[in-house]
């Protein structure tokens, strides 16, 4: 039985006042939520502040990105995996479609960053997903397979014991268009099958989140699909009431 995992990706949103208020509201509301792991991924500049505002609770911290270089060095403007670990992060989002499309990250870059995160002892949230043009050209499986296999080739299947995958169809991110539960389930099952080709037990334990316009009103039906193990939440994670409702839906789906 996989425990669902819901992570909030705050992207480049917030201010000191806003993140303190959001973290405090989450901390206050999460007490009653059971059966789900929860993390938030604030902008790097606010990770420390959010950690203080969250205090000792069960909400974990994640970073949205790391530098493609290990250790320290002359990489102006970059933030290393060791730095986000030092700040208390347990997770790092890698390969988000915004990084792939806006910042030119290739499958190989994403594989390398995944390895850096794993080497640091943190858990990558590996994002994969197709664009609308790719879906319409019936390339969804080929695109997702290439994205997953690039990482499998780099880190090996055993490392997937410590990887979370997030399937995020690019056309559903921030658009209000959600994949139907059946569309999402089909790709989740396909991803699990790719990993199962190499190790069935690891595939059976792999957490695969769905991301792309998850809201309180569609979360339950998505999370009730057999291969959907929670979500990576963008817009709705900036609203404590909505994010808490989505966490609740994941916990309920697990206990059904
Ligand atoms: P969204 O973003 O929930 O706003 O669609 C999801 C994501 O980009 O992780």
py3Dmol code that shows the C-alpha trace and the ligand (Angstrom):
import py3Dmol

protein = """\
ATOM      1  CA  UNK A   1       0.000   0.000   0.000  1.00  0.00           C
ATOM      2  CA  UNK A   2       1.503   3.342  -1.058  1.00  0.00           C
ATOM      3  CA  UNK A   3       1.023   6.370   1.160  1.00  0.00           C
ATOM      4  CA  UNK A   4      -0.130   9.310  -0.954  1.00  0.00           C
ATOM      5  CA  UNK A   5       2.086  12.357  -1.146  1.00  0.00           C
ATOM      6  CA  UNK A   6       0.890  15.898  -1.848  1.00  0.00           C
ATOM      7  CA  UNK A   7       3.431  18.639  -2.543  1.00  0.00           C
ATOM      8  CA  UNK A   8       2.782  22.328  -3.126  1.00  0.00           C
ATOM      9  CA  UNK A   9       4.889  24.042  -5.766  1.00  0.00           C
ATOM     10  CA  UNK A  10       4.696  27.736  -4.941  1.00  0.00           C
ATOM     11  CA  UNK A  11       6.736  28.653  -8.045  1.00  0.00           C
ATOM     12  CA  UNK A  12       7.903  32.297  -8.129  1.00  0.00           C
ATOM     13  CA  UNK A  13       5.159  33.562  -5.852  1.00  0.00           C
ATOM     14  CA  UNK A  14       5.130  35.243  -2.483  1.00  0.00           C
ATOM     15  CA  UNK A  15       6.715  37.811  -0.234  1.00  0.00           C
ATOM     16  CA  UNK A  16       8.016  37.485   3.302  1.00  0.00           C
ATOM     17  CA  UNK A  17       4.615  38.362   4.727  1.00  0.00           C
ATOM     18  CA  UNK A  18       2.712  36.106   2.330  1.00  0.00           C
ATOM     19  CA  UNK A  19       4.813  32.972   2.907  1.00  0.00           C
ATOM     20  CA  UNK A  20       4.720  33.375   6.688  1.00  0.00           C
ATOM     21  CA  UNK A  21       0.952  33.724   6.599  1.00  0.00           C
ATOM     22  CA  UNK A  22       0.500  30.745   4.239  1.00  0.00           C
ATOM     23  CA  UNK A  23       2.838  28.491   6.239  1.00  0.00           C
ATOM     24  CA  UNK A  24       1.126  29.441   9.508  1.00  0.00           C
ATOM     25  CA  UNK A  25      -2.313  28.697   8.057  1.00  0.00           C
ATOM     26  CA  UNK A  26      -1.084  25.308   6.814  1.00  0.00           C
ATOM     27  CA  UNK A  27       0.484  24.479  10.128  1.00  0.00           C
ATOM     28  CA  UNK A  28      -2.761  25.357  11.913  1.00  0.00           C
ATOM     29  CA  UNK A  29      -4.946  23.341   9.526  1.00  0.00           C
ATOM     30  CA  UNK A  30      -2.928  20.222   8.939  1.00  0.00           C
ATOM     31  CA  UNK A  31      -3.463  18.779  12.407  1.00  0.00           C
ATOM     32  CA  UNK A  32      -6.506  16.762  11.415  1.00  0.00           C
ATOM     33  CA  UNK A  33      -5.078  15.386   8.173  1.00  0.00           C
ATOM     34  CA  UNK A  34      -4.000  11.746   8.218  1.00  0.00           C
ATOM     35  CA  UNK A  35      -2.682   9.125   5.860  1.00  0.00           C
ATOM     36  CA  UNK A  36      -0.815  11.495   3.537  1.00  0.00           C
ATOM     37  CA  UNK A  37       2.684  12.914   3.337  1.00  0.00           C
ATOM     38  CA  UNK A  38       2.758  16.667   2.718  1.00  0.00           C
ATOM     39  CA  UNK A  39       5.485  19.017   1.505  1.00  0.00           C
ATOM     40  CA  UNK A  40       5.700  22.597   0.315  1.00  0.00           C
ATOM     41  CA  UNK A  41       8.295  23.954  -2.107  1.00  0.00           C
ATOM     42  CA  UNK A  42       8.680  27.703  -1.589  1.00  0.00           C
ATOM     43  CA  UNK A  43      10.972  29.935  -3.640  1.00  0.00           C
ATOM     44  CA  UNK A  44      14.567  29.295  -2.523  1.00  0.00           C
ATOM     45  CA  UNK A  45      14.817  32.760  -1.000  1.00  0.00           C
ATOM     46  CA  UNK A  46      12.036  31.937   1.463  1.00  0.00           C
ATOM     47  CA  UNK A  47      12.809  28.324   2.420  1.00  0.00           C
ATOM     48  CA  UNK A  48      14.366  29.288   5.731  1.00  0.00           C
ATOM     49  CA  UNK A  49      11.517  31.615   6.624  1.00  0.00           C
ATOM     50  CA  UNK A  50       8.935  28.957   5.790  1.00  0.00           C
ATOM     51  CA  UNK A  51      10.797  26.403   7.887  1.00  0.00           C
ATOM     52  CA  UNK A  52      10.582  28.701  10.894  1.00  0.00           C
ATOM     53  CA  UNK A  53       6.916  29.488  10.268  1.00  0.00           C
ATOM     54  CA  UNK A  54       6.017  25.793   9.890  1.00  0.00           C
ATOM     55  CA  UNK A  55       7.847  24.822  13.076  1.00  0.00           C
ATOM     56  CA  UNK A  56       7.944  21.206  14.122  1.00  0.00           C
ATOM     57  CA  UNK A  57       5.171  19.569  12.203  1.00  0.00           C
ATOM     58  CA  UNK A  58       4.822  16.959   9.607  1.00  0.00           C
ATOM     59  CA  UNK A  59       4.983  19.295   6.610  1.00  0.00           C
ATOM     60  CA  UNK A  60       8.273  18.702   4.837  1.00  0.00           C
ATOM     61  CA  UNK A  61      10.147  21.235   2.765  1.00  0.00           C
ATOM     62  CA  UNK A  62      11.220  20.990  -0.840  1.00  0.00           C
ATOM     63  CA  UNK A  63      13.176  23.127  -3.271  1.00  0.00           C
ATOM     64  CA  UNK A  64      11.927  23.884  -6.772  1.00  0.00           C
ATOM     65  CA  UNK A  65      15.276  23.518  -8.504  1.00  0.00           C
ATOM     66  CA  UNK A  66      19.003  23.119  -7.879  1.00  0.00           C
ATOM     67  CA  UNK A  67      22.168  23.935  -9.773  1.00  0.00           C
ATOM     68  CA  UNK A  68      23.416  21.362 -12.240  1.00  0.00           C
ATOM     69  CA  UNK A  69      26.749  21.256 -10.398  1.00  0.00           C
ATOM     70  CA  UNK A  70      27.813  19.481  -7.227  1.00  0.00           C
ATOM     71  CA  UNK A  71      29.565  21.111  -4.291  1.00  0.00           C
ATOM     72  CA  UNK A  72      30.431  24.781  -4.345  1.00  0.00           C
ATOM     73  CA  UNK A  73      31.930  26.944  -7.037  1.00  0.00           C
ATOM     74  CA  UNK A  74      31.869  29.967  -9.296  1.00  0.00           C
ATOM     75  CA  UNK A  75      28.280  29.655 -10.537  1.00  0.00           C
ATOM     76  CA  UNK A  76      26.801  33.102 -10.026  1.00  0.00           C
ATOM     77  CA  UNK A  77      23.154  33.058  -9.094  1.00  0.00           C
ATOM     78  CA  UNK A  78      22.891  29.303  -8.598  1.00  0.00           C
ATOM     79  CA  UNK A  79      21.738  27.433  -5.485  1.00  0.00           C
ATOM     80  CA  UNK A  80      23.279  24.014  -4.826  1.00  0.00           C
ATOM     81  CA  UNK A  81      21.655  20.868  -3.554  1.00  0.00           C
ATOM     82  CA  UNK A  82      23.852  21.022  -0.449  1.00  0.00           C
ATOM     83  CA  UNK A  83      22.491  24.510   0.281  1.00  0.00           C
ATOM     84  CA  UNK A  84      18.846  23.488   0.106  1.00  0.00           C
ATOM     85  CA  UNK A  85      19.676  20.443   2.221  1.00  0.00           C
ATOM     86  CA  UNK A  86      21.361  22.742   4.729  1.00  0.00           C
ATOM     87  CA  UNK A  87      18.141  24.796   4.836  1.00  0.00           C
ATOM     88  CA  UNK A  88      16.169  21.699   5.791  1.00  0.00           C
ATOM     89  CA  UNK A  89      14.744  20.519   2.484  1.00  0.00           C
ATOM     90  CA  UNK A  90      13.936  16.873   2.082  1.00  0.00           C
ATOM     91  CA  UNK A  91      12.705  17.067  -1.510  1.00  0.00           C
ATOM     92  CA  UNK A  92      13.799  18.765  -4.720  1.00  0.00           C
ATOM     93  CA  UNK A  93      11.563  19.164  -7.772  1.00  0.00           C
ATOM     94  CA  UNK A  94      13.549  18.267 -10.883  1.00  0.00           C
ATOM     95  CA  UNK A  95      12.560  18.574 -14.512  1.00  0.00           C
ATOM     96  CA  UNK A  96       9.457  20.691 -14.039  1.00  0.00           C
ATOM     97  CA  UNK A  97       8.116  21.506 -17.498  1.00  0.00           C
ATOM     98  CA  UNK A  98       8.690  25.219 -16.877  1.00  0.00           C
ATOM     99  CA  UNK A  99      12.386  24.457 -16.405  1.00  0.00           C
ATOM    100  CA  UNK A 100      12.427  22.233 -19.452  1.00  0.00           C
ATOM    101  CA  UNK A 101      10.665  24.695 -21.759  1.00  0.00           C
ATOM    102  CA  UNK A 102      11.624  28.124 -20.370  1.00  0.00           C
ATOM    103  CA  UNK A 103      15.155  27.321 -19.210  1.00  0.00           C
ATOM    104  CA  UNK A 104      16.117  24.708 -21.793  1.00  0.00           C
ATOM    105  CA  UNK A 105      16.698  21.783 -19.447  1.00  0.00           C
ATOM    106  CA  UNK A 106      17.196  18.587 -21.418  1.00  0.00           C
ATOM    107  CA  UNK A 107      16.383  15.025 -20.357  1.00  0.00           C
ATOM    108  CA  UNK A 108      20.097  14.636 -19.627  1.00  0.00           C
ATOM    109  CA  UNK A 109      20.223  17.763 -17.425  1.00  0.00           C
ATOM    110  CA  UNK A 110      17.227  16.451 -15.527  1.00  0.00           C
ATOM    111  CA  UNK A 111      18.869  13.041 -15.113  1.00  0.00           C
ATOM    112  CA  UNK A 112      22.030  14.690 -13.812  1.00  0.00           C
ATOM    113  CA  UNK A 113      20.126  16.840 -11.320  1.00  0.00           C
ATOM    114  CA  UNK A 114      18.201  13.763 -10.156  1.00  0.00           C
ATOM    115  CA  UNK A 115      21.539  12.060  -9.453  1.00  0.00           C
ATOM    116  CA  UNK A 116      22.795  15.106  -7.528  1.00  0.00           C
ATOM    117  CA  UNK A 117      19.664  15.131  -5.371  1.00  0.00           C
ATOM    118  CA  UNK A 118      19.959  11.406  -4.655  1.00  0.00           C
ATOM    119  CA  UNK A 119      23.683  11.715  -3.890  1.00  0.00           C
ATOM    120  CA  UNK A 120      22.827  14.389  -1.315  1.00  0.00           C
ATOM    121  CA  UNK A 121      20.425  11.972   0.369  1.00  0.00           C
ATOM    122  CA  UNK A 122      17.322  13.943  -0.649  1.00  0.00           C
ATOM    123  CA  UNK A 123      14.298  12.793  -2.637  1.00  0.00           C
ATOM    124  CA  UNK A 124      13.805  14.085  -6.163  1.00  0.00           C
ATOM    125  CA  UNK A 125      10.285  14.807  -7.376  1.00  0.00           C
ATOM    126  CA  UNK A 126      10.907  13.976 -11.019  1.00  0.00           C
ATOM    127  CA  UNK A 127       8.438  15.735 -13.323  1.00  0.00           C
ATOM    128  CA  UNK A 128       7.553  14.270 -16.683  1.00  0.00           C
ATOM    129  CA  UNK A 129       4.805  15.013 -19.175  1.00  0.00           C
ATOM    130  CA  UNK A 130       3.884  15.776 -22.750  1.00  0.00           C
ATOM    131  CA  UNK A 131       2.849  18.988 -24.471  1.00  0.00           C
ATOM    132  CA  UNK A 132      -0.527  19.354 -26.154  1.00  0.00           C
ATOM    133  CA  UNK A 133       1.082  18.969 -29.602  1.00  0.00           C
ATOM    134  CA  UNK A 134       2.771  15.760 -28.461  1.00  0.00           C
ATOM    135  CA  UNK A 135      -0.493  14.377 -27.073  1.00  0.00           C
ATOM    136  CA  UNK A 136      -2.346  15.222 -30.262  1.00  0.00           C
ATOM    137  CA  UNK A 137       0.405  13.512 -32.268  1.00  0.00           C
ATOM    138  CA  UNK A 138      -0.055  10.444 -30.026  1.00  0.00           C
ATOM    139  CA  UNK A 139       3.482  10.792 -28.728  1.00  0.00           C
ATOM    140  CA  UNK A 140       2.620  10.882 -25.016  1.00  0.00           C
ATOM    141  CA  UNK A 141       4.052   7.459 -24.203  1.00  0.00           C
ATOM    142  CA  UNK A 142       7.209   7.995 -26.284  1.00  0.00           C
ATOM    143  CA  UNK A 143       7.899  11.373 -24.641  1.00  0.00           C
ATOM    144  CA  UNK A 144       7.278  10.144 -21.113  1.00  0.00           C
ATOM    145  CA  UNK A 145       9.292   6.973 -21.724  1.00  0.00           C
ATOM    146  CA  UNK A 146      12.282   9.000 -22.962  1.00  0.00           C
ATOM    147  CA  UNK A 147      12.062  11.290 -19.919  1.00  0.00           C
ATOM    148  CA  UNK A 148      11.896   8.373 -17.471  1.00  0.00           C
ATOM    149  CA  UNK A 149      14.512   6.246 -19.246  1.00  0.00           C
ATOM    150  CA  UNK A 150      17.030   9.118 -19.305  1.00  0.00           C
ATOM    151  CA  UNK A 151      16.889   9.106 -15.504  1.00  0.00           C
ATOM    152  CA  UNK A 152      16.812   5.306 -15.187  1.00  0.00           C
ATOM    153  CA  UNK A 153      19.943   5.128 -17.338  1.00  0.00           C
ATOM    154  CA  UNK A 154      21.698   7.719 -15.195  1.00  0.00           C
ATOM    155  CA  UNK A 155      20.833   6.512 -11.694  1.00  0.00           C
ATOM    156  CA  UNK A 156      19.687   2.899 -12.135  1.00  0.00           C
ATOM    157  CA  UNK A 157      16.383   1.378 -11.104  1.00  0.00           C
ATOM    158  CA  UNK A 158      17.425   0.712  -7.502  1.00  0.00           C
ATOM    159  CA  UNK A 159      17.679   4.464  -6.937  1.00  0.00           C
ATOM    160  CA  UNK A 160      13.973   4.710  -7.826  1.00  0.00           C
ATOM    161  CA  UNK A 161      13.334   3.395  -4.334  1.00  0.00           C
ATOM    162  CA  UNK A 162      13.990   7.047  -3.354  1.00  0.00           C
ATOM    163  CA  UNK A 163      12.420   8.839  -6.311  1.00  0.00           C
ATOM    164  CA  UNK A 164       8.956  10.371  -6.545  1.00  0.00           C
ATOM    165  CA  UNK A 165       7.598  10.815 -10.065  1.00  0.00           C
ATOM    166  CA  UNK A 166       5.127  13.569 -10.925  1.00  0.00           C
ATOM    167  CA  UNK A 167       3.195  13.114 -14.150  1.00  0.00           C
ATOM    168  CA  UNK A 168       2.278  16.605 -15.284  1.00  0.00           C
ATOM    169  CA  UNK A 169       0.799  16.975 -18.757  1.00  0.00           C
ATOM    170  CA  UNK A 170       2.132  20.358 -19.858  1.00  0.00           C
ATOM    171  CA  UNK A 171      -1.230  21.334 -21.341  1.00  0.00           C
ATOM    172  CA  UNK A 172      -2.861  20.942 -17.931  1.00  0.00           C
ATOM    173  CA  UNK A 173      -0.408  23.070 -15.942  1.00  0.00           C
ATOM    174  CA  UNK A 174      -1.859  26.399 -14.868  1.00  0.00           C
ATOM    175  CA  UNK A 175      -4.497  26.205 -17.601  1.00  0.00           C
ATOM    176  CA  UNK A 176      -7.500  25.018 -15.628  1.00  0.00           C
ATOM    177  CA  UNK A 177      -7.640  22.000 -17.982  1.00  0.00           C
ATOM    178  CA  UNK A 178      -7.135  18.825 -16.013  1.00  0.00           C
ATOM    179  CA  UNK A 179      -6.404  15.469 -17.554  1.00  0.00           C
ATOM    180  CA  UNK A 180      -9.426  13.253 -17.069  1.00  0.00           C
ATOM    181  CA  UNK A 181      -8.933  10.637 -14.361  1.00  0.00           C
ATOM    182  CA  UNK A 182      -8.820   7.991 -17.113  1.00  0.00           C
ATOM    183  CA  UNK A 183      -6.201   9.889 -19.157  1.00  0.00           C
ATOM    184  CA  UNK A 184      -4.035  10.423 -16.097  1.00  0.00           C
ATOM    185  CA  UNK A 185      -4.456   6.847 -14.854  1.00  0.00           C
ATOM    186  CA  UNK A 186      -3.394   5.465 -18.242  1.00  0.00           C
ATOM    187  CA  UNK A 187      -0.112   7.408 -18.188  1.00  0.00           C
ATOM    188  CA  UNK A 188       0.521   6.608 -14.515  1.00  0.00           C
ATOM    189  CA  UNK A 189       0.097   2.903 -15.224  1.00  0.00           C
ATOM    190  CA  UNK A 190       2.403   3.258 -18.233  1.00  0.00           C
ATOM    191  CA  UNK A 191       5.100   4.925 -16.060  1.00  0.00           C
ATOM    192  CA  UNK A 192       4.810   2.229 -13.405  1.00  0.00           C
ATOM    193  CA  UNK A 193       5.123  -0.353 -16.174  1.00  0.00           C
ATOM    194  CA  UNK A 194       8.346   1.255 -17.433  1.00  0.00           C
ATOM    195  CA  UNK A 195       9.928   0.900 -14.022  1.00  0.00           C
ATOM    196  CA  UNK A 196       8.447  -2.590 -13.581  1.00  0.00           C
ATOM    197  CA  UNK A 197      10.298  -3.713 -16.721  1.00  0.00           C
ATOM    198  CA  UNK A 198      13.424  -3.355 -14.593  1.00  0.00           C
ATOM    199  CA  UNK A 199      12.132  -4.061 -11.064  1.00  0.00           C
ATOM    200  CA  UNK A 200       8.547  -4.965 -10.234  1.00  0.00           C
ATOM    201  CA  UNK A 201       8.844  -4.495  -6.483  1.00  0.00           C
ATOM    202  CA  UNK A 202      10.315  -1.006  -6.804  1.00  0.00           C
ATOM    203  CA  UNK A 203       7.654  -0.093  -9.362  1.00  0.00           C
ATOM    204  CA  UNK A 204       4.923  -1.272  -6.986  1.00  0.00           C
ATOM    205  CA  UNK A 205       6.258   1.040  -4.264  1.00  0.00           C
ATOM    206  CA  UNK A 206       6.910   4.046  -6.541  1.00  0.00           C
ATOM    207  CA  UNK A 207       4.909   7.153  -5.649  1.00  0.00           C
ATOM    208  CA  UNK A 208       3.529   8.753  -8.822  1.00  0.00           C
ATOM    209  CA  UNK A 209       1.874  12.114  -8.264  1.00  0.00           C
ATOM    210  CA  UNK A 210      -0.436  13.771 -10.768  1.00  0.00           C
ATOM    211  CA  UNK A 211       0.029  17.490 -11.450  1.00  0.00           C
ATOM    212  CA  UNK A 212      -1.855  19.935 -13.618  1.00  0.00           C
ATOM    213  CA  UNK A 213      -4.751  22.080 -12.384  1.00  0.00           C
ATOM    214  CA  UNK A 214      -5.532  19.893  -9.370  1.00  0.00           C
ATOM    215  CA  UNK A 215      -8.213  21.707  -7.341  1.00  0.00           C
ATOM    216  CA  UNK A 216     -10.353  20.741  -4.344  1.00  0.00           C
ATOM    217  CA  UNK A 217     -13.218  19.785  -6.655  1.00  0.00           C
ATOM    218  CA  UNK A 218     -11.268  17.353  -8.860  1.00  0.00           C
ATOM    219  CA  UNK A 219      -8.704  16.003  -6.394  1.00  0.00           C
ATOM    220  CA  UNK A 220     -10.776  13.143  -4.972  1.00  0.00           C
ATOM    221  CA  UNK A 221     -11.629  11.577  -8.313  1.00  0.00           C
ATOM    222  CA  UNK A 222      -8.032  11.847  -9.531  1.00  0.00           C
ATOM    223  CA  UNK A 223      -6.585  10.414  -6.320  1.00  0.00           C
ATOM    224  CA  UNK A 224      -9.039   7.509  -6.362  1.00  0.00           C
ATOM    225  CA  UNK A 225      -7.341   6.120  -9.488  1.00  0.00           C
ATOM    226  CA  UNK A 226      -5.260   3.051  -8.679  1.00  0.00           C
ATOM    227  CA  UNK A 227      -1.916   4.429  -9.887  1.00  0.00           C
ATOM    228  CA  UNK A 228      -2.320   8.051  -8.764  1.00  0.00           C
ATOM    229  CA  UNK A 229      -0.603   8.526  -5.407  1.00  0.00           C
ATOM    230  CA  UNK A 230      -1.282  12.177  -4.603  1.00  0.00           C
ATOM    231  CA  UNK A 231      -0.423  15.346  -6.450  1.00  0.00           C
ATOM    232  CA  UNK A 232       1.994  18.123  -7.234  1.00  0.00           C
ATOM    233  CA  UNK A 233      -0.067  21.254  -6.789  1.00  0.00           C
ATOM    234  CA  UNK A 234       0.723  24.656  -8.278  1.00  0.00           C
ATOM    235  CA  UNK A 235      -1.902  27.399  -8.164  1.00  0.00           C
ATOM    236  CA  UNK A 236      -4.112  25.767  -5.534  1.00  0.00           C
ATOM    237  CA  UNK A 237      -1.160  25.376  -3.153  1.00  0.00           C
ATOM    238  CA  UNK A 238      -1.040  29.164  -2.700  1.00  0.00           C
ATOM    239  CA  UNK A 239      -4.381  29.059  -0.931  1.00  0.00           C
ATOM    240  CA  UNK A 240      -4.248  27.270   2.427  1.00  0.00           C
ATOM    241  CA  UNK A 241      -7.917  26.260   2.402  1.00  0.00           C
ATOM    242  CA  UNK A 242      -7.658  24.744  -1.071  1.00  0.00           C
ATOM    243  CA  UNK A 243      -4.338  23.013  -0.394  1.00  0.00           C
ATOM    244  CA  UNK A 244      -5.640  21.547   2.856  1.00  0.00           C
ATOM    245  CA  UNK A 245      -8.751  20.275   1.058  1.00  0.00           C
ATOM    246  CA  UNK A 246      -6.530  18.581  -1.542  1.00  0.00           C
ATOM    247  CA  UNK A 247      -4.389  16.997   1.204  1.00  0.00           C
ATOM    248  CA  UNK A 248      -7.580  15.754   2.853  1.00  0.00           C
ATOM    249  CA  UNK A 249      -8.792  14.257  -0.416  1.00  0.00           C
ATOM    250  CA  UNK A 250      -5.508  12.345  -0.736  1.00  0.00           C
ATOM    251  CA  UNK A 251      -5.754  11.054   2.821  1.00  0.00           C
ATOM    252  CA  UNK A 252      -9.367   9.972   2.246  1.00  0.00           C
ATOM    253  CA  UNK A 253      -8.476   8.211  -1.014  1.00  0.00           C
ATOM    254  CA  UNK A 254      -5.828   6.264   0.859  1.00  0.00           C
ATOM    255  CA  UNK A 255      -8.155   5.109   3.612  1.00  0.00           C
ATOM    256  CA  UNK A 256     -10.896   3.934   1.206  1.00  0.00           C
TER     257      UNK A 256
END
"""
ligand_1 = """\
9
LIG
P -0.971 23.928 -11.457
O 0.619 23.631 -11.497
O -1.529 23.131 -10.310
O -1.071 25.417 -11.233
O -1.527 23.508 -12.767
C 1.121 22.348 -11.265
C 2.611 22.376 -11.388
O 3.136 23.106 -12.240
O 3.327 21.683 -10.634
"""
view = py3Dmol.view(width=600, height=400)
view.addModel(protein, "pdb")
view.setStyle({"model": 0}, {"cartoon": {"style": "trace"}})
view.addModel(ligand_1, "xyz")
view.setStyle({"model": 1}, {"stick": {}})
view.zoomTo()
view.show()
